[in-house]
Amino acid sequence: MKVKLILCDFDGTITQTDVLDKLCSVAGREQESRMINEGFQQGLVNGKQALIQRFSLLEGISMEQLMPVLQEVPLTKGARELFRYAEEHGIDVLVLSGNARFVLEYFSEMLHFTAVVGSRVRVEDGVIQPWDDQTCSCVDKLSEAKAYIDRIGVKKEQIIAIGDSIADEGIFSLAGMSFLVNRKGNIRADIEIADLAEVIPYLSRESSL
């Protein structure tokens, strides 16, 4: 059964680095962001609180300041090839990340994802505003992925998932096959890869899953 959907994490999976950490470097607070994220990876703080704390480090920073950082983010090897193949063969790519939606949209223009799901961060007059639970929200990757799957009507055997950390265990559980790249921590997947283009042969075989 052919693959019809790729569920894919963003930071550390499509990119070689954690983009949110790099954005926080504009405020001189990259190390703080990294430490908060490490706390999450070690189970010391929950994912939502970690994200809110990290987004708060960006308060008052303008989009104009962030753009040069986004332009310099290194992609994981094979990213362009994988997503070009998916687009050419009509395979949906849903990118799910706790990172801000505006970050995902920037990379979606470059790599042509089908859809992105990211955290809502309030931006007014081009400047990132303080976190507000009324207008801001963090992503529940698992529920968003399930909703998308239900909407397009694909079976587990037609889905692959790609991620790099424990935050991706949920989307791995929805897929017929999971791929791990740029491993962080104690996370298991069906196949570990070093190059995202290594996924392509599994997309092009009728009996890949």
N, C-alpha and C positions, 0 to 999 in steps of 0.2 A: 504494500500500500504506500503510495507516494506521500511525501511530506507536503503539507499544505500550510503549516504555520511554524514560525520560529519565535519562541519566547526568549527574549534576550535582556540580560542585565546591561548596564551602561558603564559605570565607573569601574575601572580595573578589568573590564571584560572587553568592551569595544575600544576603550582607551587603555593605555599602558599605566596610567596614573589615576589617582583619585582627583577628579576635576574640582570637586568642592574644596578640597584642601588647597589647590592651586588658586582658586578664586579668593579664598581667605588670605592668601599671601598678599593680595593687593592692600589689605588692611593691616599687614604685618602680623597676621595671626594664624599663619599656616600651621605652626606647631601646636597651637591650642586645638585647632580643628582635628589634626591627626590624633592627638591624645584622646579627644572625645570619641573619635571613631574607634580607636583601639579599645576603649572602655566598652563600647558596644560589642566588638568582636569577642571580647573576653566575658561577655555576659554581665558586666557591671552596671550597665544602663540600658534601658530598652530603646528600641530603634527610633520610636517617635521622639522621645526626649532628646536623644543624641542629635537627631536632625534639627530640631528646634534650636538647640544650643549652638549648633554650627551655623545655621542660617542667621542667628542673632549676631554672629561675628561680622556679618556683611552689612549691617545697618549703616545707612548713610553713604554707601558706595554706589557710584553711578554705573550704568550699563556701559557708558563710554570707557570707563576705567577697566571694566571686565573684558571687553572685546579683544584687546591684544593678548590676554591670557588664553582665551578660548582658541584664538588663531594659532597658538603655539602648542596646543595639546597634542601629544604623540598618540597615534592610533596603534592598536595592537596589530601585529603583522597579519596580513590576510583579510583585514576588515573590509577594505574596498572591494576585493575580489568576491568575498562571500555575499555582500549585500547587492552587488551588481548582478551576481548569478540569481539571487532570489528574485530581484525585480524582473529580470529577463524571462524567468520561468513562472511567474505568477504566484510566487510563494509569499504569503503575508509575513511581515516582520513586525512584531509588537515589541517595542523597547519599553521596559519597566524599570523605573529608578526612583529612589528617594530624592535624587537631585532635582533642582528646580526645572519646571517645564520649559522655561525659556532656554535653558542649556540644551535640553534634548531637542528642541525645535531647531536650534542652530545646527546641530549635527545631522538632524533629519534632512535639512536642505542639502547637505553635502553628500549623505549616504543613501537618501531616498527610502527611509523606513515607511512602512504602511501606516503605522500609528505609534504615538508615544504617550506614556502615562508618567507624569512626574508631579512633584509637590508644587502646590500653589504658593508662591511667594509674592507679597504685595509690592508692586513697583509703581511709583507715582512720579510723573515728570522725569522719568528715566533714572530715578534713584530708589534703591531698595529701602523699604520701610520696616519699622519694628514688627515683630511677629504679632499677629492678631488672630485669635481662634475664630473670629467671625468671618474673616476674609482669606485666611491662610489655611492650608491643610497638608498633611503628609500622606503619602501613598501607602495603601495596603496592596502590595504587589500581588498577593495570592487572590484576593477577591476581584481585583481588576482583571487579572488574567482569566479567571473563571467566567467573568461577565463577557469578555471578548470571545472566548471559546464558545459560549452559549449562543452569542449573537451570530457568529459565522457558521456554527454547526459542524465542527470538525471532531473527529474521534482522537483518543489518546494516541493511537498508533500513527496518526498523521501529524503529530507534534514533536518537535525537538526543543530542548531548552539549553541555553548557554549561560554560564555564570562563573563566579570566581570565589564566592564566600558563603558562609552560613545563611546570609540574607537571601540566598537563592534556592534554599531547600524547598520552599513552597512551589516555585515554578518547576523545579525538577520533578516534583511529585505528579505534576499534570502531564508530563511528556512521556512518550514511548521510549525516548532515548535522551540522555543528558550528557552535556559536554562541559568539562572544567578547563578553564584557561587562567593563567596567572594566579594560581592557587594562593588562597589566604586562609590559614587556619585549618581546622579539622573538618573538611567538607568532602563528601564522596559524590562521584558521578560515574556514569557508565564508561566514559572515555575521557582521558586527560590529553589535552592537545597543547601545542606551543604556537600554533599558527591557525587563525580562524578559517583559512582556506581549506584546512584539513576536514572541515565539516562538509564541504561541497560533494565529495563522493557519496555521502550518505543521503544527500538530497536527490541525487541523479539516478539512484537505483530503485527500481520498482519494489524490491524486497528489502529495503534498507532497514526497516524496523522489525 
